[in-house]
Amino acid sequence: MARRRKRRSQTSSEWAGRCSFPSTSRWGSQLFEPILQRYFRRIHGLIAVSESAKDTIYRYFPGDYRIIPNGVDTDRFHPNTKRVAKFCDGRPSILFVGRFDPRKGLKYLLQAMPYVVEKVPNARLVVVGKGVLDSYYRRYLDNRCREHVIFEGFVAPEDLPSYYATCDVFCSPAIGAESFGIILLEAMATKKAIVASDISGYRSVVSDGVDGILVEPRNAHALAQSLVRLLRDSQLRAELGRQGREKALRYSWKRVTRQIEEYYLEVSERVRSRRSLEVGR
């Protein structure tokens, strides 16, 4: 019993800001919302990682959310990280990192590759990730560019920074349902130029034309044009990468942790003050 009472006396939590039902799933909310509401009412502080995340969870659990973003390890993801030797051959490289999930938009990047290869004949796409849709995605490969796409499969977390460091352009063509672009921050921390979909979760991280290029989701041609533009313009790539690194440093875990700690202290003080007033009545 003592343990249960102690748990109920918590002063703040990040739970609600980092947990949400899929926007298209009514049965999920109907099934879990009544159960979660009991715990939600005990929470004194609410954190969401972005406005997009807040908008999603707010429909089920309304409240006063503080926006505190995810952080990135800017020492682990660093421009001076060791490169992947087999890809250090002078060929311009595009990198994709993600699960083989339809919402990650890989098929649109594969559809864009014939145009990319036509304009930049030695261009290469390196795909990091795996999933049950592997054979499905390979069907989107045009015969003209099969030799220009390398499926690396699963890459160990400790090796992932090297893949970012080796590429020339990082591409994330997600079609939606992204609350925050953590993979974008990882690429930006490695000082890489970015081409990504213009979706709400990504707009909270990337400023179009400043530290990356945002394109219409599900538009393979627009994706291809932006990739070709960056592969042909090393000066633009360098400038976007420089700006991206500067922004990523603002999302370092040291800074983000400080924001979380300050919010916890703020909420704790507010709860103590409220309880003191209640006792004094």
Sequence and secondary structure as in RCSB ss.txt:
>XXXX:A:sequence
MARRRKRRSQTSSEWAGRCSFPSTSRWGSQLFEPILQRYFRRIHGLIAVSESAKDTIYRYFPGDYRIIPNGVDTD
RFHPNTKRVAKFCDGRPSILFVGRFDPRKGLKYLLQAMPYVVEKVPNARLVVVGKGVLDSYYRRYLDNRCREHVI
FEGFVAPEDLPSYYATCDVFCSPAIGAESFGIILLEAMATKKAIVASDISGYRSVVSDGVDGILVEPRNAHALAQ
SLVRLLRDSQLRAELGRQGREKALRYSWKRVTRQIEEYYLEVSERVRSRRSLEVGR
>XXXX:A:secstr
 HHHHHHHT    SGGGG    TT HHHHHHHHHHHHHHHTT   EEESSHHHHHHHHTTS S EEE    B TT
TS TTS   GGG SS  EEEEES S GGG HHHHHHHHHHHHHHSTT EEEEE   TTHHHHHTT  GGGGGGEE
EEE   TTTHHHHHHH SEEEE   S  S  HHHHHHHHTT EEEEE  HHHHTT  BTTTBEEE TT HHHHHH
HHHHHHH HHHHHHHHHHHHHHHHTTBHHHHHHHHHHHHHHHHHHHHHHHHHHHH 
